[in-house]
Amino acid sequence: AEYLPYVHGKSWKRTRMSRYLASEMQAFLEEDTGHAYDILVIEAPPQHGKSLTLTESLPSWILGKWPEKRIILGSYNDETAERFCRRNKEKVTAFGEKLFNIQIGRINRATEFELEGHLGRPISRGIMGGVTGNPADIMIIDDGIKNRSEADSPSYRSKLWDEWQNSFKSRLAAHAKVIVIGTP
């Protein structure tokens, strides 16, 4: 909860939703349930700060707190997923060394970066873009479905389920945490 206003500065607006998300997310990530993986689904109307609070900020905090964590960020298309990665890279670049003693490593691309001297790294992909070969300790899927037309399409939902079963789910490391964010 203290990280968010610090990295967003004057543009940050504390809301009940942002406090709730920060508190619940930290508890979810820190809890060891002993399960193969845990899934948390967050569903709230548009413009409630879900993406800003979680997808655009949480991975940089995770990398600071646990620099060995491997993170997969997914969204309905590559451009949105890339934006999520870029926003976290900006925070690690600006605040990582000062707050957590971490910095960007040799791999520094639009869709992924690594930490210097650590295993931790986020990669970002469109939901149909494939994540094969990339393990995840933490997976965040933000708006995996683009619009109502896709949501209403049985064939798209089937394709999406197949991608989860055959690609994303198979990337989960032991005791992984999965966060799914969407609009009802």
N, C-alpha and C positions, 0 to 999 in steps of 0.2 A: 504493500500500500504506500510506503514511503518512496519507493523507486519511481512510480508513475509520475507524481508531480515534479520530482527532481529532473527526470529526463525530458519531460515535456514543457517544463518551465511555465511561463505565464499563460500559454495556450491551454493548459490542463484545467479542466473543470471537474472538481470533486462532486460526485453524485452518489446517491445511495447505491445505484447499480454498480458503479466502478469500485466502491468499497466492498460491496458484496462479492463481486467477481474476483477481486484481488484476494480477499480472505478465503473464499471457497477454493480458488485455484491453488493457493499455497498449501492449504490443508490436503487437497487431493494429491498434489505432487509429492508431499512429504510422507503421506501415509503408506506404510508397507502392509499390503493386504495379504501377501503371499500368493496372489493369483498370478496366472501366466501373463495376463494383462488386464488393465482396468480401463473402462470407457466412461467418460463424463460427457453428457450431451447438454449443451447450453442453447436454449431456444428463447429468443426475445424479439420484439418488433424491431424494424429498422431504426437507425439513429439512436440507439441506446448505448453505444460505445463498446460493443462486443469486440469488433475487430481492432479498434485502437487500443483497448485495454489488454486484449489477449494476443491476437495474432501479430500485431505490429510492435508489441512491447515485451510480452512474456518470454519469447525465445532468448532475447538478449539478457534478461534477468536470469533465466535458467543457466545459460552459458557462464555467467558470472558466478553463480552459486555452485554449479556443478560443471566445471569446464571439460569433463570427459563425456558429457551427454551428446548423443547424436540425435538430431531433430529433423523430422520431415514435415514440411509445410505443404498443404495441398489446398487447391481451390478449383473452381469450375473451369478456369483457363490458365494458361502459362503466364500471361501478363499480370493477372491479379496475384498469382503465387509469387512471381518475381518481385512485385511491389512489397509484399510482406517480407521477403528476404532483405530487400534493400533498406527498408525502415529499421530492421533489426541491426543490420550492418552499420548504419549511421549511428545508432546508439552505442554499439561496441566500440566504434572508432572514436566517438566523442567522450564516452564515459568509462569504457572498459578498463583502461589502465588505472585510472584514478580510483574507481570504486572497487574493482575486483582483481586488479593486477593481471589482466588479460589483454591481448591485442590480436588483431587479424594476422593470420599466418600467410604462407606462400600461396595457397590456393585462395583466390579472391575473384570470383566471377559474379555475374549478375544473378545467377540462380543458386549459388552456394559459396560458402567461405569456410575456412578452417581457422582454428585458434592456434597461435604460435605455441609449440611445445605441449599441446594437448590433443586428445582425440576428438574433442567437441567440435561439432560443425552442424550448421543447418543446410538443408537443401530444399529447394522449392520447386514444385511441379504442378502443372495442371492435372486434374484428377484422372484424365485419360492419357497423361504424358508418360506414365511409367516410372517406377522407382526401383526397378530391379537392381540388385547389387548394392543397395544402400540400406543398412540396418537402422532401426529407429528405437531409441530408448523413450522418446516422446514424439508423438505424431499429433499434429494439429490440422484438422480439416475444417476450413472456414468457407462456408457457402459452396458445398460440393455440387449443388444443383444451381444452374444459372437463373432459371425463371420458371414461371408457372407451367409453361408449355412442356418443359423437360420434366417437371415434377409430376405432371399428369400423364406422361407417356409411359405406358407399361414397358415398351421396348427399351427406352432410355434407362428406366429404373433397373431393369434386368441387366443391362450392360454395366451400369454403375455397381450393382451388387457383385457381378462377376469380377470387376476390377478390384473391389474390396477383397473378395475371397482369394483371388489368385495373385494379386500384386501387393496391395497395401498391407493386408493382414499378415502375409508371409514375411514381411520385413520387420515385424515386431520382435524386439529382443525380449529376453526373459524379464518379467515384471514391468513391462512397458506401460506407459500411460498414454491414452488416446483421448483427445479432446475434439469433439465435433460441435461446431458452432453453426447455427442456422436461424433463419427467420421462419416462424410458423406459417 
